[in-house]
Amino acid sequence: MQKLLLISLGGGVGAVLRHVVGGLVLRLVGGSFPVSTLVVNVSGCLLFGWLAAMFASPKALSEELEGVLLIGLLGGYTTYSTYAWQTVMLAEEGAWGKALANLLITTTLGFAAIWTGYRLGTRWFGS
């Protein structure tokens, strides 16, 4: 029960961070392309990869903290459901080029960020 409570608290913090970071990016960049969602997803992937490397290393912290950070915090922070919805809405509006660009850019940068975060983490944590 305590583990579930901690994960839910992490998720709440992640959701607030998503709102803050997304809003900041939107104010800085604006526009009709969902850049704020892209920034949240890619930064979340980078951090997820880095933390995953930490939890796979000999210096790993507790399994509870792994759940709080990876499932809770980053689960609440990243916005793949929002990304998918915004992509569908772009397509529904006839902005097929933007929809395809969002699909390709977010997917490519997300995978690249996970890979980069994991590689940086394995160097940092020695796994």
C-alpha positions as CSV (number, residue, x, y, z in Angstrom):
1,M,0.0,0.0,0.0
2,Q,2.8,2.4,0.8
3,K,4.4,1.7,-2.6
4,L,1.2,2.7,-4.3
5,L,0.9,5.8,-2.3
6,L,4.5,6.8,-3.1
7,I,3.9,6.1,-6.8
8,S,0.7,8.2,-6.8
9,L,2.5,11.1,-5.1
10,G,5.3,10.9,-7.7
11,G,2.6,10.9,-10.5
12,G,1.1,14.1,-9.0
13,V,4.4,15.8,-8.9
14,G,5.1,14.7,-12.5
15,A,1.8,16.0,-13.7
16,V,2.5,19.4,-12.1
17,L,5.9,19.5,-13.7
18,R,4.4,18.7,-17.1
19,H,2.0,21.6,-16.7
20,V,4.7,24.0,-15.6
21,V,7.3,22.9,-18.3
22,G,4.6,22.7,-21.0
23,G,3.3,26.1,-20.2
24,L,6.7,27.7,-20.1
25,V,7.6,26.2,-23.5
26,L,4.3,27.3,-24.9
27,R,4.8,30.9,-23.7
28,L,8.4,30.9,-25.1
29,V,7.7,29.3,-28.5
30,G,3.9,29.5,-29.1
31,G,2.6,28.4,-32.5
32,S,0.3,25.7,-33.8
33,F,2.8,22.9,-33.6
34,P,2.7,21.0,-30.2
35,V,6.3,21.9,-29.2
36,S,5.5,22.0,-25.5
37,T,4.4,18.3,-25.6
38,L,7.4,17.4,-27.7
39,V,9.8,19.1,-25.2
40,V,8.1,17.3,-22.2
41,N,8.2,13.9,-24.0
42,V,11.8,14.1,-25.1
43,S,13.1,15.5,-21.7
44,G,11.1,12.8,-20.0
45,C,12.6,10.1,-22.2
46,L,16.1,11.5,-21.6
47,L,15.6,11.4,-17.8
48,F,13.9,8.0,-17.9
49,G,16.9,6.5,-19.8
50,W,19.4,8.1,-17.3
51,L,17.4,6.9,-14.3
52,A,16.9,3.4,-15.8
53,A,20.7,3.1,-16.1
54,M,21.1,4.2,-12.5
55,F,18.6,1.5,-11.3
56,A,20.3,-1.1,-13.4
57,S,23.7,-0.3,-11.9
58,P,25.5,-1.6,-8.8
59,K,24.8,1.8,-7.3
60,A,21.0,1.3,-7.6
61,L,18.8,2.8,-5.0
62,S,15.7,1.2,-3.6
63,E,13.0,-0.6,-5.7
64,E,10.5,1.8,-4.1
65,L,12.3,4.8,-5.3
66,E,12.5,3.3,-8.8
67,G,8.7,3.0,-8.8
68,V,8.3,6.5,-7.5
69,L,10.6,8.0,-10.2
70,L,10.0,5.9,-13.2
71,I,6.3,4.9,-12.8
72,G,5.1,7.8,-10.8
73,L,7.1,11.0,-11.6
74,L,7.9,10.2,-15.2
75,G,4.6,8.5,-15.8
76,G,2.8,11.7,-14.7
77,Y,5.3,13.9,-16.5
78,T,5.5,12.4,-20.0
79,T,2.5,13.0,-22.2
80,Y,2.2,10.3,-24.8
81,S,-1.5,10.2,-24.6
82,T,-1.6,14.0,-25.2
83,Y,0.9,13.6,-28.0
84,A,-1.3,11.0,-29.7
85,W,-4.4,13.1,-29.3
86,Q,-2.7,16.2,-30.6
87,T,-1.5,14.2,-33.6
88,V,-5.0,12.9,-34.3
89,M,-6.4,16.4,-34.0
90,L,-3.9,17.8,-36.5
91,A,-4.9,15.1,-38.9
92,E,-8.6,15.8,-38.3
93,E,-7.9,19.5,-39.1
94,G,-6.3,18.4,-42.4
95,A,-2.8,19.4,-41.2
96,W,-1.4,16.0,-42.4
97,G,2.1,17.4,-42.7
98,K,2.1,18.6,-39.2
99,A,0.6,15.4,-37.9
100,L,3.2,13.3,-39.7
101,A,6.0,15.6,-38.5
102,N,4.8,15.4,-34.9
103,L,4.6,11.6,-35.2
104,L,8.1,11.2,-36.7
105,I,9.9,13.9,-34.7
106,T,8.5,12.9,-31.3
107,T,9.1,9.2,-31.9
108,T,12.6,9.6,-33.2
109,L,13.7,12.1,-30.5
110,G,12.0,10.1,-27.8
111,F,13.9,6.9,-28.7
112,A,17.1,9.0,-29.2
113,A,16.6,10.6,-25.8
114,I,16.0,7.2,-24.0
115,W,19.2,5.8,-25.7
116,T,21.2,8.9,-24.8
117,G,20.0,9.0,-21.2
118,Y,20.7,5.4,-20.8
119,R,24.3,5.7,-22.2
120,L,25.0,8.8,-20.1
121,G,23.6,6.9,-17.1
122,T,25.7,3.8,-17.6
123,R,28.8,6.0,-17.7
124,W,27.7,8.0,-14.7
125,F,26.7,5.0,-12.6
126,G,29.2,2.6,-14.0
127,S,26.8,-0.2,-15.1
